[in-house]
Amino acid sequence: MLLLLRNTSDNRVSRQITHAMPYTTIMTNVAAIIPVAGLSSRMGSFKPLLTLNGFPMIQLTVQSALDSGAERVCVITGRQAQEVEAALLDVKEGRGNRPCTGEGLGEGPDESLVRGLAAPLQPEQGQCVFVYNAAYAASDMFESVRLGLEALRAPRATADDGAASLTSPAFVSATTAHATTQTSDTSPQAVFVLPGDMPGVSPRTFVALLERWEQDRSAVLVPSYQGRRGHPLLIDSACFDALRGFAGRGGLKQALAQYTWQELVVDDPGILLDADDPAALERLERHVRKTRGVSEALAGELFAQYETPSNVHDHTRAVAELAQRMARALDRLHYGFDTELCRSAGELHDLNRLEPDHSQVAAAHLHELGYEALARIVAAHDRELKLSPRLFTETNLVFVADKLVKNTSLVSIERRYAGALKRFAPSTEIGALIQKDRESVLALLTRYVQLTGDAAVLQGEDRAWDRARNQTDEEIERGDHADA
């Protein structure tokens, strides 16, 4: 068992680790409810399936909730339910936006694109389940939230369960009797509620709300940006019975009126952006382009445009998979990394590999297209690895994943840097920089494995790993790296 300590100085979680643990146990059971059962009448098009950055909108919304570390994300469907479920199939199966397979790479559905990389010991993210609202044409969002609460009483499904009962219309009638037939209530301690047309919310906003809730257990917690309240709401389980029993008018807001709403200021304009009408959609599109990743299909178009060699693309797809894996493992500890941003930045980092100063050329192209977050990560992938002020960032995860993948194979840090250190002795200026870079990568990996137990990212028990494995975050950020 692990002791979890909140480090308020840098808003990260520091932990006392037992090295043999495969994954840190999350003590807080938090879920999310995402209603997508509306008719999209004001928009004119069915909002959940509109495309943003190459993704169906609903996929980005659900992914943000999963990236917060939510144990279950309950999607309430109605109109075009089958299409919504199909759009979320990879998310539901835990694959995310799995890169397409290439010749000799990941040819099976569960095969890694990184040669030599074993599967993770535990599921990388929470579970996505579906509940069909048969009365979607006549009901409001509040009814979908109540259906979600009933569904979340059910025990978490296993691979053998198939979750068919949650995806069929018959489940709706079954939920009405659920409270009397269930022997134990497995409801979460709190739930996020986020409309399905709000894919611009950062995973870190979910985490910030969760951290505040853990401190004061607010009945209702709402984020605000520049004086305006937005989504998601975080609702404590103390409110659940009132929501289930509310029979008045006014929807979710009125059902929660008896409780005190606490406000948390966040630096995230995405909490205010939805797709209620074409003008709102245009604002949302600009924000998502600026802050989120892109789909594998859209990345493929960019590779074709710049005529990047196929072997380079094979390498970047392998890096993408590893960066996403590391982000997912940390997100189980509520770090709030955008896993699709990590994946697509990993895929695009060598977009212009044949150009001089290729990272800056690729970053400039992405910036021109409006993909600002992607451009920042790509620009930094071959620069100095910065371990302060934060050890783990999306930029650092892509940087390290690139160092761990040679062509398409997983390599040890010793092997990855051996050639460069042979050409440039550590006593030289260039050699000293290479040595520092190697030690920084090792330090980050050391802490990553300590926290997640995901030692499969290391090809072997290098001497450097043996000596560094007990370092703390503070020692790493001071630069007290183990001497390899």
Backbone hydrogen bonds, N-H to C=O, Kabsch-Sander energy under -0.5 kcal/mol:
donor,donor_aa,acceptor,acceptor_aa,energy
3,L,16,Q,-0.8
4,L,2,L,-0.6
5,L,3,L,-0.5
5,L,14,S,-1.7
7,N,5,L,-0.5
7,N,12,R,-1.9
8,T,6,R,-0.9
10,D,7,N,-0.6
11,N,7,N,-0.8
12,R,7,N,-0.8
14,S,5,L,-1.5
14,S,12,R,-0.6
16,Q,3,L,-1.6
17,I,15,R,-0.7
19,H,17,I,-0.6
21,M,18,T,-2.1
24,T,451,L,-0.6
27,M,25,T,-0.6
30,V,28,T,-0.9
31,A,190,A,-2.0
32,A,72,R,-2.1
33,I,192,F,-3.0
34,I,74,C,-2.9
36,V,76,I,-3.0
44,G,40,S,-2.0
47,K,45,S,-0.8
49,L,46,F,-1.1
50,L,47,K,-1.9
52,L,55,F,-2.9
55,F,52,L,-2.5
57,M,50,L,-2.8
58,I,48,P,-2.5
59,Q,56,P,-1.2
60,L,56,P,-1.2
61,T,57,M,-1.8
62,V,58,I,-2.6
63,Q,59,Q,-2.4
64,S,60,L,-1.9
65,A,61,T,-1.4
66,L,62,V,-2.4
67,D,63,Q,-2.7
68,S,64,S,-0.7
68,S,65,A,-0.8
69,G,66,L,-1.8
70,A,65,A,-1.2
71,E,30,V,-2.6
72,R,30,V,-0.6
73,V,127,Q,-2.9
74,C,32,A,-3.4
74,C,72,R,-0.5
75,V,73,V,-0.7
75,V,129,V,-2.9
76,I,34,I,-2.0
76,I,74,C,-0.6
77,T,75,V,-0.7
77,T,131,V,-2.6
78,G,36,V,-0.5
78,G,79,R,-0.6
81,A,78,G,-1.2
84,V,80,Q,-2.2
85,E,81,A,-2.5
86,A,82,Q,-2.3
87,A,83,E,-2.2
88,L,84,V,-1.2
89,L,86,A,-1.3
92,K,88,L,-3.0
93,E,89,L,-2.2
94,G,91,V,-1.3
95,R,90,D,-2.9
96,G,90,D,-1.2
98,R,96,G,-1.5
105,L,102,G,-2.3
106,G,112,S,-0.9
111,E,108,G,-1.4
115,R,113,L,-0.7
115,R,408,T,-2.7
117,L,114,V,-1.9
118,A,116,G,-0.6
127,Q,71,E,-2.8
129,V,73,V,-2.5
129,V,127,Q,-0.5
131,V,75,V,-2.4
133,N,77,T,-3.1
133,N,131,V,-0.5
134,A,132,Y,-1.0
136,Y,133,N,-1.5
138,A,135,A,-1.4
139,S,135,A,-1.4
143,E,140,D,-0.6
144,S,140,D,-1.2
145,V,141,M,-2.1
146,R,142,F,-2.3
147,L,143,E,-2.0
148,G,144,S,-2.1
149,L,145,V,-2.3
150,E,146,R,-2.0
151,A,147,L,-2.3
152,L,148,G,-2.2
153,R,149,L,-0.5
153,R,150,E,-1.1
154,A,150,E,-0.6
154,A,151,A,-1.2
161,D,158,T,-0.9
162,G,158,T,-1.0
164,A,161,D,-0.7
166,L,163,A,-0.9
167,T,163,A,-0.8
167,T,164,A,-0.7
168,S,164,A,-0.9
171,F,168,S,-1.7
172,V,169,P,-1.4
173,S,169,P,-0.6
174,A,170,A,-1.5
175,T,171,F,-1.8
176,T,172,V,-0.7
176,T,173,S,-0.6
177,A,173,S,-0.5
177,A,174,A,-0.9
178,H,175,T,-1.1
180,T,177,A,-0.7
181,T,177,A,-1.4
182,Q,178,H,-2.3
186,T,153,R,-1.4
186,T,184,S,-0.6
189,Q,29,N,-2.9
190,A,29,N,-0.9
191,V,235,I,-2.2
192,F,31,A,-2.4
193,V,233,L,-2.1
194,L,33,I,-2.1
196,G,35,P,-2.0
198,M,195,P,-1.1
201,V,198,M,-0.9
205,T,202,S,-1.3
206,F,202,S,-1.1
207,V,203,P,-1.9
208,A,204,R,-2.6
209,L,205,T,-2.3
210,L,206,F,-2.4
211,E,207,V,-2.7
212,R,208,A,-2.1
213,W,209,L,-2.6
214,E,210,L,-2.4
215,Q,211,E,-1.1
215,Q,212,R,-0.5
216,D,212,R,-2.1
217,R,213,W,-2.9
220,V,260,T,-1.1
221,L,234,L,-2.3
222,V,262,Q,-2.6
224,S,264,L,-2.3
225,Y,228,R,-2.6
228,R,225,Y,-1.6
230,G,223,P,-2.5
231,H,271,I,-1.8
233,L,193,V,-1.8
234,L,221,L,-2.4
235,I,191,V,-3.1
235,I,233,L,-0.5
236,D,219,A,-2.8
236,D,234,L,-0.5
237,S,189,Q,-2.4
239,C,236,D,-2.1
240,F,237,S,-1.3
243,L,239,C,-2.0
244,R,240,F,-2.6
245,G,241,D,-2.0
246,F,242,A,-0.9
254,Q,250,G,-1.1
255,A,251,G,-2.2
256,L,252,L,-1.5
257,A,254,Q,-1.3
259,Y,256,L,-1.7
262,Q,220,V,-3.1
262,Q,260,T,-0.6
264,L,222,V,-2.5
266,V,224,S,-2.7
268,D,266,V,-1.1
271,I,268,D,-1.7
272,L,269,P,-1.9
273,L,270,G,-0.8
274,D,272,L,-0.5
281,L,277,D,-2.5
282,E,278,P,-1.9
283,R,279,A,-1.6
284,L,280,A,-2.4
285,E,281,L,-2.8
286,R,282,E,-1.8
287,H,283,R,-1.9
288,V,284,L,-2.7
289,R,285,E,-2.3
290,K,286,R,-1.7
291,T,287,H,-1.9
292,R,288,V,-2.5
295,S,53,N,-2.2
299,A,295,S,-2.3
300,G,296,E,-2.4
301,E,297,A,-1.6
302,L,298,L,-1.6
303,F,299,A,-2.3
304,A,300,G,-2.1
305,Q,301,E,-2.3
306,Y,302,L,-2.1
307,E,304,A,-0.7
308,T,303,F,-2.0
313,H,309,P,-1.8
314,D,310,S,-2.4
315,H,311,N,-1.8
316,T,312,V,-2.5
317,R,313,H,-2.3
318,A,314,D,-1.7
319,V,315,H,-2.3
320,A,316,T,-2.6
321,E,317,R,-2.0
322,L,318,A,-2.0
323,A,319,V,-2.8
324,Q,320,A,-2.3
325,R,321,E,-2.2
326,M,322,L,-2.3
327,A,323,A,-2.1
328,R,324,Q,-2.5
329,A,325,R,-2.2
330,L,326,M,-1.9
331,D,327,A,-2.2
332,R,328,R,-1.2
333,L,330,L,-1.6
334,H,331,D,-2.0
335,Y,330,L,-0.9
336,G,67,D,-0.6
339,T,337,F,-1.1
342,C,338,D,-2.1
343,R,339,T,-2.4
344,S,340,E,-2.7
345,A,341,L,-2.2
346,G,342,C,-2.2
347,E,343,R,-1.9
348,L,344,S,-2.0
349,H,345,A,-0.9
351,L,348,L,-1.9
353,R,350,D,-1.7
355,E,352,N,-2.1
358,H,355,E,-0.8
360,Q,357,D,-0.8
361,V,357,D,-1.7
362,A,358,H,-2.6
363,A,359,S,-2.3
364,A,360,Q,-2.1
365,H,361,V,-2.0
366,L,362,A,-2.4
367,H,363,A,-2.5
368,E,364,A,-2.2
369,L,365,H,-1.3
370,G,367,H,-1.4
371,Y,366,L,-2.3
372,E,370,G,-1.7
373,A,290,K,-2.2
375,A,371,Y,-2.2
376,R,372,E,-2.1
377,I,373,A,-1.7
378,V,374,L,-2.6
379,A,375,A,-2.4
380,A,376,R,-1.0
380,A,377,I,-0.6
381,H,377,I,-0.6
381,H,378,V,-0.9
383,R,380,A,-1.5
386,K,384,E,-0.6
387,L,385,L,-0.6
393,T,391,L,-0.6
397,L,393,T,-2.2
398,V,394,E,-2.0
399,F,395,T,-2.2
400,V,396,N,-2.5
401,A,397,L,-2.4
402,D,398,V,-2.1
403,K,399,F,-1.3
404,L,400,V,-1.7
405,V,401,A,-0.8
406,K,404,L,-0.6
406,K,409,S,-2.7
407,N,405,V,-0.6
408,T,406,K,-0.8
409,S,406,K,-2.7
410,L,115,R,-2.9
411,V,404,L,-2.8
416,R,412,S,-2.4
417,Y,413,I,-1.8
418,A,414,E,-1.0
419,G,415,R,-0.7
421,L,417,Y,-2.4
422,K,418,A,-1.5
423,R,419,G,-1.8
424,F,420,A,-2.4
425,A,423,R,-0.5
428,T,425,A,-2.4
432,A,428,T,-2.4
433,L,429,E,-1.6
434,I,430,I,-2.3
435,Q,431,G,-2.7
436,K,432,A,-2.4
437,D,433,L,-2.3
438,R,434,I,-2.7
439,E,435,Q,-2.3
440,S,436,K,-2.2
441,V,437,D,-2.4
442,L,438,R,-2.4
443,A,439,E,-2.4
444,L,440,S,-2.3
445,L,441,V,-2.5
446,T,442,L,-2.5
447,R,443,A,-1.9
448,Y,444,L,-2.5
449,V,445,L,-2.6
450,Q,446,T,-2.0
451,L,447,R,-2.2
452,T,448,Y,-2.5
453,G,449,V,-2.4
455,A,453,G,-2.1
457,V,454,D,-1.3
458,L,455,A,-2.0
459,Q,457,V,-0.5
462,D,460,G,-1.8
466,D,462,D,-2.2
467,R,463,R,-1.9
468,A,464,A,-1.5
469,R,465,W,-1.5
471,Q,468,A,-2.1
476,I,472,T,-2.1
477,E,473,D,-2.5
478,R,474,E,-1.6
479,G,475,E,-0.7
479,G,476,I,-0.9
480,D,475,E,-2.7
481,H,479,G,-2.0
484,A,482,A,-0.7
